[in-house]
């Protein structure tokens, strides 16, 4: 009997996306085969690292020793407060300057085109360029010109790109949502906080369909983690592990794996 084709869709959520590392660690430990992967924003970064062969345990150590100042390059705002060149440079190094075509697992990222108001799936070309587009929270990061398009964070319309892995051939999807889910939050302290929190609220209503579209929806308990800080990397990854361990028996049963 042919086994199901498994797709993993990793959602956006800024620093809370570190929980994706814990999810992937547990899937690896339980020998869950991944046939396709998609990512949005933070999920695009972690997904690309996984698909280009990064060690998920070493990655935890590397990110635990980084801080946001090494990633963010603030600028006088014209189209965004952060140029994004630092972030793209680090992503280029971590993904070994590979293209989508060089990924060990078929991979795609999503971004939104401000011109056509459509969600765009990117699965060709250099990974770092596409990921730079996918992480471009409107107003925070400068958008990315992509041909005739002007691309921003895919989370505007599609923060957990389940449809991307389904279109690639997956018939069993594991979705991971690490973004805002209606909880009470602290007052924003600056304009970047205001933009990020407003952005999260804007796509909250579209998330309800995730329960319908996915076979397994993981929602790590990341409510207490700062969106823009890497200070709690290990704790955030642990939350991803815990959420996955809670449903791993279901996943194995669904897939008829020992």
Backbone as CSV, one residue per row, in Angstrom:
resi,resn,N_x,N_y,N_z,CA_x,CA_y,CA_z,C_x,C_y,C_z
1,UNK,0.841,-1.192,0.000,0.000,0.000,0.000,0.881,1.248,0.000
2,UNK,0.555,2.193,-0.888,1.307,3.432,-0.955,0.987,4.296,0.255
3,UNK,2.027,4.835,0.875,1.784,5.705,2.024,1.346,7.085,1.556
4,UNK,0.748,7.832,2.475,0.325,9.187,2.176,1.537,10.092,1.987
5,UNK,1.367,11.076,1.126,2.406,12.084,0.915,2.220,13.200,1.938
6,UNK,3.255,13.438,2.729,3.144,14.327,3.880,3.686,15.714,3.544
7,UNK,2.870,16.707,3.809,3.286,18.091,3.646,3.271,18.813,4.974
8,UNK,4.303,19.600,5.242,4.389,20.382,6.472,4.351,21.867,6.096
9,UNK,3.385,22.590,6.672,3.236,24.016,6.404,3.579,24.800,7.668
10,UNK,4.629,25.608,7.586,5.114,26.363,8.740,4.674,27.820,8.632
11,UNK,3.958,28.301,9.637,3.391,29.633,9.573,4.303,30.736,10.054
12,UNK,3.873,31.975,9.808,4.601,33.144,10.252,4.291,33.476,11.695
13,UNK,5.187,34.238,12.324,4.981,34.600,13.721,6.192,35.271,14.321
14,UNK,7.053,35.852,13.466,8.276,36.526,13.917,9.095,35.591,14.818
15,UNK,9.599,36.065,15.957,10.484,35.240,16.791,9.773,34.010,17.351
16,UNK,8.454,34.051,17.404,7.721,32.869,17.863,7.872,31.700,16.890
17,UNK,8.310,32.001,15.679,8.557,30.954,14.692,9.695,30.032,15.067
18,UNK,10.467,30.386,16.090,11.508,29.482,16.574,10.919,28.162,17.055
19,UNK,9.646,28.173,17.421,8.972,26.942,17.843,8.968,25.896,16.735
20,UNK,9.063,26.338,15.474,9.110,25.395,14.350,10.296,24.430,14.472
21,UNK,11.386,24.918,15.035,12.568,24.059,15.198,12.231,22.876,16.087
22,UNK,11.530,23.129,17.185,11.124,22.049,18.084,10.183,21.067,17.415
23,UNK,9.266,21.591,16.600,8.347,20.720,15.843,9.134,19.771,14.948
24,UNK,10.071,20.315,14.198,10.834,19.508,13.248,11.755,18.523,13.969
25,UNK,12.276,18.905,15.121,13.095,17.974,15.902,12.291,16.726,16.267
26,UNK,11.076,16.918,16.738,10.251,15.779,17.157,9.830,14.931,15.957
27,UNK,9.514,15.553,14.842,9.168,14.777,13.642,10.360,13.930,13.191
28,UNK,11.559,14.515,13.269,12.767,13.770,12.918,12.983,12.583,13.862
29,UNK,12.851,12.838,15.153,13.092,11.797,16.152,12.119,10.625,16.007
30,UNK,10.936,10.919,15.485,9.921,9.877,15.310,9.848,9.355,13.877
31,UNK,10.851,9.740,13.093,10.993,9.232,11.724,9.739,9.470,10.873
32,UNK,9.155,10.659,11.025,8.016,11.043,10.192,8.567,11.585,8.874
33,UNK,8.318,10.907,7.763,8.866,11.371,6.483,8.156,12.643,6.019
34,UNK,8.915,13.595,5.524,8.344,14.833,4.993,8.606,14.869,3.493
35,UNK,7.526,14.937,2.716,7.657,14.925,1.258,7.658,16.320,0.659
36,UNK,6.947,17.246,1.317,6.855,18.619,0.827,6.815,19.557,2.020
37,UNK,7.326,20.766,1.818,7.292,21.746,2.902,7.039,23.130,2.324
38,UNK,6.274,23.924,3.075,6.046,25.312,2.691,6.229,26.186,3.921
39,UNK,6.496,27.467,3.681,6.698,28.361,4.807,6.267,29.777,4.494
40,UNK,5.843,30.457,5.540,5.507,31.873,5.451,6.313,32.616,6.493
41,UNK,7.008,33.676,6.087,7.730,34.543,7.011,8.724,33.744,7.864
42,UNK,8.552,33.706,9.182,9.467,32.931,10.026,9.486,31.470,9.613
43,UNK,8.330,30.955,9.220,8.252,29.571,8.747,9.033,29.347,7.466
44,UNK,9.140,30.406,6.642,9.937,30.310,5.421,11.414,30.159,5.758
45,UNK,11.857,30.875,6.798,13.264,30.788,7.198,13.589,29.391,7.725
46,UNK,12.822,28.925,8.702,13.111,27.628,9.317,12.919,26.495,8.303
47,UNK,11.898,26.597,7.483,11.668,25.575,6.466,12.817,25.473,5.476
48,UNK,13.332,26.617,5.058,14.451,26.621,4.109,15.694,26.006,4.730
49,UNK,15.937,26.318,6.002,17.102,25.740,6.669,16.977,24.227,6.771
50,UNK,15.791,23.754,7.077,15.564,22.306,7.156,15.785,21.646,5.784
51,UNK,15.216,22.256,4.753,15.266,21.659,3.416,16.638,21.763,2.757
52,UNK,17.515,22.594,3.312,18.887,22.675,2.794,19.871,21.937,3.688
53,UNK,19.340,21.157,4.619,20.195,20.244,5.371,20.734,20.739,6.694
54,UNK,20.219,21.853,7.206,20.707,22.339,8.500,20.326,21.376,9.620
55,UNK,21.226,21.204,10.552,20.984,20.377,11.729,20.097,21.161,12.694
56,UNK,18.915,20.639,13.003,17.961,21.362,13.829,18.435,21.534,15.273
57,UNK,19.341,20.706,15.717,19.869,20.828,17.082,21.007,21.841,17.128
58,UNK,21.846,21.830,16.099,22.908,22.830,16.003,22.305,24.213,15.769
59,UNK,21.235,24.264,14.973,20.574,25.539,14.696,20.064,26.171,15.985
60,UNK,19.547,25.352,16.887,19.090,25.858,18.183,20.230,26.551,18.927
61,UNK,21.403,25.954,18.903,22.552,26.540,19.584,23.002,27.833,18.911
62,UNK,22.997,27.839,17.575,23.427,29.033,16.835,22.503,30.213,17.136
63,UNK,21.200,29.988,17.053,20.251,31.074,17.252,20.200,31.542,18.704
64,UNK,20.496,30.637,19.624,20.514,31.023,21.041,21.620,32.022,21.341
65,UNK,22.633,32.066,20.479,23.762,32.973,20.686,23.693,34.219,19.807
66,UNK,22.547,34.411,19.144,22.350,35.602,18.312,21.412,36.565,19.024
67,UNK,21.413,37.800,18.585,20.418,38.750,19.072,19.875,39.543,17.900
68,UNK,18.762,40.219,18.151,18.077,40.909,17.069,18.911,42.017,16.434
69,UNK,19.874,42.600,17.167,20.706,43.662,16.597,21.577,43.155,15.444
70,UNK,21.895,41.878,15.466,22.722,41.316,14.390,21.906,41.029,13.128
71,UNK,20.588,41.167,13.223,19.709,40.820,12.110,19.037,42.047,11.508
72,UNK,18.706,43.030,12.353,17.890,44.152,11.918,18.740,45.375,11.594
73,UNK,18.465,45.976,10.425,19.164,47.195,10.012,18.139,48.309,9.796
74,UNK,17.982,49.135,10.827,17.003,50.219,10.762,17.472,51.305,9.802
75,UNK,16.495,51.959,9.172,16.793,52.989,8.194,15.781,54.107,8.325
76,UNK,16.055,55.257,7.706,15.054,56.327,7.656,13.900,55.819,6.807
77,UNK,12.705,55.758,7.375,11.624,55.059,6.673,11.127,55.770,5.420
78,UNK,11.072,55.028,4.340,10.402,55.445,3.114,9.281,54.445,2.832
79,UNK,9.676,53.140,2.808,8.679,52.086,2.629,8.690,51.107,3.791
80,UNK,9.588,51.327,4.753,9.678,50.450,5.920,10.801,50.903,6.825
81,UNK,10.742,50.516,8.101,11.753,50.924,9.071,13.026,50.090,8.969
82,UNK,12.924,48.896,8.394,14.068,47.981,8.338,14.375,47.651,6.882
83,UNK,15.616,47.853,6.480,16.002,47.599,5.094,15.926,46.114,4.741
84,UNK,16.334,45.265,5.685,16.270,43.830,5.446,17.508,43.221,4.831
85,UNK,18.535,44.057,4.564,19.751,43.531,3.933,20.534,42.637,4.883
86,UNK,20.592,43.018,6.164,21.275,42.172,7.152,20.613,40.804,7.249
87,UNK,19.291,40.822,7.388,18.552,39.571,7.521,18.751,38.688,6.295
88,UNK,18.674,39.285,5.119,18.853,38.502,3.899,20.262,37.935,3.805
89,UNK,21.256,38.712,4.226,22.634,38.232,4.197,22.841,37.027,5.098
90,UNK,22.258,37.070,6.294,22.372,35.938,7.218,21.650,34.719,6.665
91,UNK,20.461,34.939,6.097,19.709,33.833,5.502,20.497,33.209,4.345
92,UNK,21.147,34.044,3.561,21.955,33.551,2.438,23.065,32.637,2.929
93,UNK,23.706,33.039,4.033,24.775,32.209,4.600,24.231,30.898,5.159
94,UNK,23.150,30.998,5.941,22.595,29.810,6.593,22.026,28.804,5.596
95,UNK,21.510,29.287,4.467,20.982,28.380,3.440,22.051,28.011,2.408
96,UNK,23.281,28.404,2.686,24.431,28.057,1.834,24.268,28.589,0.408
97,UNK,23.564,29.709,0.282,23.310,30.356,-1.005,22.656,29.395,-2.005
98,UNK,21.828,28.503,-1.507,21.190,27.520,-2.378,19.910,28.065,-2.996
99,UNK,19.482,27.398,-4.047,18.225,27.723,-4.712,17.157,26.713,-4.291
100,UNK,15.911,26.998,-4.660,14.826,26.051,-4.397,15.119,24.705,-5.064
101,UNK,15.698,24.782,-6.245,15.976,23.563,-7.006,17.002,22.671,-6.317
102,UNK,17.779,23.218,-5.407,18.810,22.449,-4.696,18.333,21.909,-3.345
103,UNK,17.102,22.172,-2.994,16.570,21.686,-1.718,16.415,20.169,-1.737
104,UNK,16.707,19.547,-0.610,16.566,18.096,-0.489,15.098,17.685,-0.480
105,UNK,14.229,18.577,-0.027,12.788,18.354,-0.009,12.139,19.484,-0.804
106,UNK,11.185,19.172,-1.696,10.512,20.249,-2.430,9.936,21.293,-1.472
107,UNK,10.252,22.565,-1.743,9.948,23.630,-0.800,9.374,24.839,-1.528
108,UNK,8.478,25.561,-0.850,7.892,26.771,-1.418,7.640,27.779,-0.306
109,UNK,7.698,29.058,-0.655,7.356,30.102,0.304,6.258,30.976,-0.302
110,UNK,5.549,31.680,0.578,4.486,32.559,0.096,4.786,34.007,0.454
111,UNK,4.355,34.897,-0.425,4.432,36.336,-0.204,3.188,36.949,-0.834
112,UNK,2.927,38.213,-0.531,1.755,38.886,-1.092,2.187,40.044,-1.967
113,UNK,1.571,40.147,-3.146,1.876,41.214,-4.096,0.944,42.391,-3.844
114,UNK,1.507,43.549,-3.498,0.702,44.731,-3.230,0.036,45.278,-4.488
115,UNK,0.587,44.970,-5.650,0.045,45.497,-6.911,-1.225,44.750,-7.309
116,UNK,-1.145,43.423,-7.330,-2.297,42.620,-7.752,-3.193,42.195,-6.603
117,UNK,-2.725,42.407,-5.360,-3.453,41.994,-4.152,-3.656,40.478,-4.117
118,UNK,-2.640,39.744,-4.617,-2.724,38.285,-4.650,-1.597,37.668,-3.834
119,UNK,-1.880,36.469,-3.318,-0.836,35.687,-2.652,-0.012,34.974,-3.711
120,UNK,1.297,35.055,-3.595,2.213,34.477,-4.576,2.993,33.330,-3.933
121,UNK,3.033,32.198,-4.611,3.855,31.078,-4.155,5.141,31.057,-4.971
122,UNK,6.275,31.041,-4.288,7.579,31.048,-4.956,8.274,29.716,-4.687
123,UNK,8.695,29.038,-5.745,9.368,27.750,-5.587,10.542,27.600,-6.558
124,UNK,10.994,28.726,-7.099,12.139,28.709,-8.009,13.046,29.891,-7.689
125,UNK,14.327,29.741,-8.013,15.269,30.826,-7.802,15.989,30.724,-6.466
126,UNK,16.668,31.794,-6.088,17.463,31.791,-4.867,16.571,31.865,-3.635
127,UNK,16.843,31.013,-2.677,16.040,30.960,-1.463,16.058,32.280,-0.699
128,UNK,17.248,32.855,-0.521,17.347,34.037,0.332,16.529,35.199,-0.191
129,UNK,16.418,35.335,-1.510,15.636,36.434,-2.089,14.143,36.245,-1.823
130,UNK,13.668,35.024,-2.005,12.251,34.741,-1.783,11.887,34.868,-0.310
131,UNK,12.776,34.405,0.556,12.507,34.494,1.993,12.496,35.954,2.435
132,UNK,13.383,36.748,1.892,13.406,38.181,2.212,12.048,38.810,1.908
133,UNK,11.422,38.394,0.803,10.087,38.899,0.474,9.051,38.401,1.471
134,UNK,9.144,37.136,1.833,8.144,36.521,2.697,8.139,37.077,4.112
135,UNK,9.263,37.632,4.570,9.337,38.153,5.942,9.017,39.643,6.029
136,UNK,8.630,40.257,4.924,8.496,41.718,4.868,7.169,42.196,5.446
137,UNK,7.091,42.234,6.776,5.890,42.744,7.436,5.647,44.174,6.959
138,UNK,4.461,44.472,6.430,4.206,45.809,5.867,4.456,46.923,6.883
139,UNK,5.220,47.930,6.445,5.529,49.059,7.300,6.753,48.856,8.164
140,UNK,7.099,47.603,8.433,8.265,47.285,9.257,9.477,47.057,8.356
141,UNK,9.377,46.081,7.465,10.427,45.818,6.491,10.085,46.512,5.168
142,UNK,11.094,46.979,4.469,10.863,47.476,3.123,10.392,46.330,2.235
143,UNK,9.370,46.546,1.395,8.910,45.483,0.501,9.968,45.164,-0.556
144,UNK,9.767,44.051,-1.252,10.744,43.572,-2.225,10.172,43.668,-3.634
145,UNK,10.906,44.319,-4.517,10.493,44.361,-5.921,10.848,43.032,-6.567
146,UNK,9.858,42.429,-7.218,10.019,41.100,-7.818,9.390,41.156,-9.205
147,UNK,10.187,41.506,-10.195,9.614,41.744,-11.515,8.696,42.951,-11.453
148,UNK,7.454,42.763,-11.883,6.462,43.834,-11.821,5.742,43.881,-10.479
149,UNK,6.069,42.952,-9.598,5.375,42.856,-8.319,6.136,43.572,-7.211
150,UNK,5.401,43.936,-6.165,5.991,44.492,-4.952,5.513,43.606,-3.799
151,UNK,6.437,42.805,-3.263,6.061,41.734,-2.351,6.261,42.094,-0.885
152,UNK,5.285,41.650,-0.073,5.358,41.784,1.379,5.052,40.424,2.000
153,UNK,5.089,40.396,3.325,4.877,39.179,4.111,3.644,38.403,3.652
154,UNK,3.833,37.101,3.424,2.727,36.260,2.984,1.600,36.172,3.990
155,UNK,1.896,36.510,5.255,0.887,36.438,6.293,-0.253,37.417,6.118
156,UNK,-0.132,38.370,5.210,-1.226,39.297,4.937,-2.493,38.518,4.580
157,UNK,-2.332,37.447,3.808,-3.503,36.657,3.411,-3.369,35.167,3.695
158,UNK,-2.146,34.690,3.971,-1.946,33.238,4.009,-0.832,32.882,4.986
159,UNK,-1.082,33.067,6.282,0.016,32.956,7.235,0.470,31.522,7.490
160,UNK,-0.339,30.537,7.165,0.079,29.129,7.232,-0.257,28.493,5.881
161,UNK,0.713,28.387,4.974,0.431,28.035,3.575,0.172,26.549,3.325
162,UNK,-0.959,26.080,3.844,-1.358,24.689,3.630,-1.614,24.414,2.151
163,UNK,-2.266,25.373,1.483,-2.596,25.175,0.070,-1.344,24.963,-0.781
164,UNK,-0.218,25.555,-0.368,1.018,25.412,-1.145,1.499,23.964,-1.145
165,UNK,1.513,23.294,0.024,1.974,21.900,0.047,0.947,20.980,-0.601
166,UNK,-0.322,21.323,-0.500,-1.339,20.495,-1.176,-1.162,20.564,-2.688
167,UNK,-0.888,21.745,-3.210,-0.703,21.875,-4.659,0.569,21.191,-5.131
168,UNK,1.517,20.987,-4.225,2.761,20.293,-4.567,2.561,18.774,-4.608
169,UNK,1.484,18.286,-3.997,1.214,16.853,-4.035,0.907,16.211,-2.700
170,UNK,0.917,16.988,-1.603,0.658,16.415,-0.287,-0.817,16.047,-0.139
171,UNK,-1.076,14.879,0.443,-2.454,14.522,0.781,-2.629,14.262,2.272
172,UNK,-1.600,14.630,3.057,-1.692,14.646,4.514,-0.878,15.842,4.975
173,UNK,-1.536,16.802,5.627,-0.845,18.047,5.967,-0.754,18.254,7.471
174,UNK,0.444,18.634,7.885,0.716,19.036,9.264,0.970,20.536,9.229
175,UNK,0.065,21.306,9.821,0.181,22.759,9.819,0.625,23.242,11.192
176,UNK,1.490,24.252,11.208,1.995,24.791,12.468,1.722,26.295,12.502
177,UNK,0.871,26.705,13.441,0.509,28.117,13.586,1.128,28.667,14.865
178,UNK,1.980,29.661,14.720,2.666,30.239,15.890,2.339,31.720,16.063
179,UNK,1.314,32.191,15.382,0.996,33.618,15.421,-0.206,33.889,16.327
180,UNK,-0.650,35.122,16.317,-1.705,35.613,17.201,-2.998,34.818,17.051
181,UNK,-3.555,34.417,18.196,-4.797,33.640,18.169,-5.837,34.226,19.123
182,UNK,-5.898,35.541,19.171,-6.956,36.200,19.908,-6.674,36.485,21.368
183,UNK,-5.447,36.261,21.826,-5.153,36.450,23.242,-4.954,37.926,23.608
184,UNK,-5.089,38.237,24.895,-4.835,39.582,25.407,-3.348,39.889,25.320
185,UNK,-3.008,41.124,24.917,-1.603,41.480,24.756,-1.259,42.751,25.515
186,UNK,0.032,42.958,25.732,0.488,44.188,26.364,0.358,45.351,25.382
187,UNK,0.278,46.559,25.929,0.238,47.730,25.065,1.543,47.836,24.286
188,UNK,1.463,48.156,22.990,2.700,48.327,22.216,3.512,49.502,22.732
189,UNK,4.840,49.336,22.693,5.745,50.344,23.268,6.299,51.316,22.230
190,UNK,6.231,50.946,20.955,6.788,51.801,19.913,6.062,51.547,18.606
191,UNK,6.448,52.269,17.570,5.722,52.179,16.307,5.868,50.808,15.647
192,UNK,7.036,50.184,15.829,7.218,48.839,15.268,6.259,47.853,15.945
193,UNK,6.136,47.947,17.270,5.183,47.093,17.991,3.762,47.320,17.481
194,UNK,3.402,48.582,17.267,2.056,48.906,16.778,1.804,48.268,15.422
195,UNK,2.784,48.380,14.514,2.635,47.812,13.172,2.529,46.291,13.214
196,UNK,3.393,45.659,14.017,3.392,44.196,14.086,2.089,43.682,14.698
197,UNK,1.638,44.300,15.790,0.415,43.837,16.437,-0.803,44.075,15.547
198,UNK,-0.827,45.184,14.833,-1.929,45.457,13.906,-1.948,44.444,12.771
199,UNK,-0.748,44.116,12.290,-0.628,43.121,11.223,-1.161,41.767,11.677
200,UNK,-0.805,41.370,12.896,-1.288,40.096,13.427,-2.809,40.076,13.531
201,UNK,-3.387,41.161,14.003,-4.844,41.226,14.147,-5.547,41.124,12.808
202,UNK,-4.928,41.706,11.782,-5.579,41.781,10.475,-5.799,40.418,9.843
203,UNK,-4.923,39.443,10.175,-5.106,38.132,9.534,-5.690,37.083,10.478
204,UNK,-6.075,37.505,11.677,-6.612,36.562,12.649,-7.882,35.890,12.147
205,UNK,-8.762,36.665,11.509,-10.039,36.111,11.068,-9.865,35.029,9.997
206,UNK,-8.789,35.127,9.225,-8.595,34.157,8.142,-8.070,32.816,8.645
207,UNK,-7.680,32.750,9.917,-7.020,31.561,10.441,-8.005,30.456,10.792
208,UNK,-9.263,30.794,10.943,-10.243,29.798,11.359,-10.292,28.600,10.409
209,UNK,-9.979,28.835,9.143,-10.042,27.737,8.169,-8.918,26.721,8.339
210,UNK,-7.899,27.049,9.137,-6.781,26.127,9.309,-7.241,24.790,9.880
211,UNK,-8.200,24.823,10.783,-8.704,23.587,11.376,-9.353,22.696,10.334
212,UNK,-9.934,23.324,9.322,-10.620,22.572,8.271,-9.632,22.062,7.232
213,UNK,-8.664,22.889,6.873,-7.774,22.569,5.761,-6.639,21.611,6.114
214,UNK,-6.298,21.477,7.393,-5.161,20.634,7.774,-5.637,19.327,8.399
215,UNK,-4.801,18.290,8.292,-5.086,17.020,8.963,-4.675,17.091,10.425
216,UNK,-3.576,17.794,10.687,-3.113,18.040,12.058,-2.711,19.503,12.156
217,UNK,-3.285,20.211,13.130,-2.924,21.605,13.355,-2.211,21.721,14.689
218,UNK,-0.944,22.127,14.646,-0.160,22.338,15.863,-0.187,23.822,16.220
219,UNK,-0.486,24.100,17.491,-0.531,25.472,17.971,0.319,25.601,19.240
220,UNK,1.636,25.674,19.081,2.505,25.795,20.262,2.096,26.972,21.145
221,UNK,2.240,26.791,22.445,1.851,27.811,23.412,2.943,28.882,23.500
222,UNK,2.894,29.829,22.559,3.945,30.844,22.458,3.453,32.233,22.846
223,UNK,2.310,32.300,23.502,1.697,33.582,23.836,2.613,34.492,24.638
224,UNK,3.459,33.932,25.499,4.285,34.749,26.388,5.620,35.174,25.787
225,UNK,5.874,34.844,24.516,7.165,35.157,23.912,7.111,36.449,23.101
226,UNK,8.154,37.249,23.249,8.255,38.513,22.542,8.433,38.275,21.046
227,UNK,7.672,39.025,20.258,7.717,38.862,18.806,9.061,39.224,18.186
228,UNK,9.800,40.110,18.831,10.996,40.657,18.196,12.283,40.330,18.930
229,UNK,12.245,39.350,19.829,13.430,39.030,20.633,13.815,37.558,20.485
230,UNK,15.142,37.332,20.420,15.663,35.968,20.368,16.128,35.491,21.745
231,UNK,15.813,36.270,22.787,16.341,35.984,24.126,15.839,34.669,24.705
232,UNK,14.673,34.207,24.256,14.090,32.991,24.813,14.011,31.880,23.755
233,UNK,15.042,31.798,22.945,15.053,30.826,21.862,14.815,29.399,22.354
234,UNK,15.565,28.961,23.354,15.453,27.581,23.838,14.054,27.284,24.375
235,UNK,13.477,28.235,25.108,12.147,28.024,25.677,11.082,27.953,24.587
236,UNK,11.240,28.774,23.552,10.281,28.779,22.445,10.349,27.463,21.673
237,UNK,11.550,26.979,21.431,11.728,25.694,20.754,11.099,24.577,21.575
238,UNK,11.241,24.653,22.886,10.645,23.644,23.767,9.130,23.600,23.602
239,UNK,8.498,24.756,23.435,7.047,24.793,23.238,6.649,24.104,21.937
240,UNK,7.484,24.243,20.912,7.228,23.534,19.656,7.325,22.034,19.836
241,UNK,8.303,21.595,20.621,8.464,20.172,20.917,7.237,19.648,21.665
242,UNK,6.814,20.379,22.680,5.698,19.921,23.496,4.413,19.776,22.672
243,UNK,4.156,20.745,21.795,2.952,20.688,20.967,2.974,19.484,20.033
244,UNK,4.148,19.150,19.518,4.276,18.023,18.593,4.206,16.693,19.329
245,UNK,4.857,16.610,20.473,4.825,15.374,21.267,3.403,15.024,21.686
246,UNK,2.558,16.052,21.864,1.176,15.826,22.294,0.330,15.136,21.223
247,UNK,0.733,15.251,19.946,-0.078,14.672,18.861,0.697,13.654,18.030
248,UNK,1.920,13.321,18.446,2.736,12.449,17.600,2.123,11.062,17.445
249,UNK,1.439,10.567,18.478,0.791,9.262,18.362,-0.340,9.305,17.342
250,UNK,-1.071,10.395,17.294,-2.130,10.558,16.294,-1.551,10.568,14.890
251,UNK,-0.447,11.303,14.714,0.188,11.373,13.401,0.633,9.982,12.954
252,UNK,1.252,9.242,13.860,1.712,7.894,13.515,0.548,6.973,13.182
253,UNK,-0.545,7.110,13.925,-1.716,6.277,13.677,-2.349,6.624,12.328
254,UNK,-2.453,7.934,12.056,-3.012,8.368,10.768,-2.206,7.831,9.605
255,UNK,-0.900,7.804,9.775,-0.007,7.411,8.672,0.340,5.928,8.706
256,UNK,-0.197,5.248,9.729,0.057,3.796,9.894,1.540,3.520,9.980
257,UNK,2.201,4.330,10.819,3.634,4.141,11.054,3.851,3.500,12.422
258,UNK,4.862,2.665,12.556,5.156,2.036,13.831,5.766,3.030,14.797
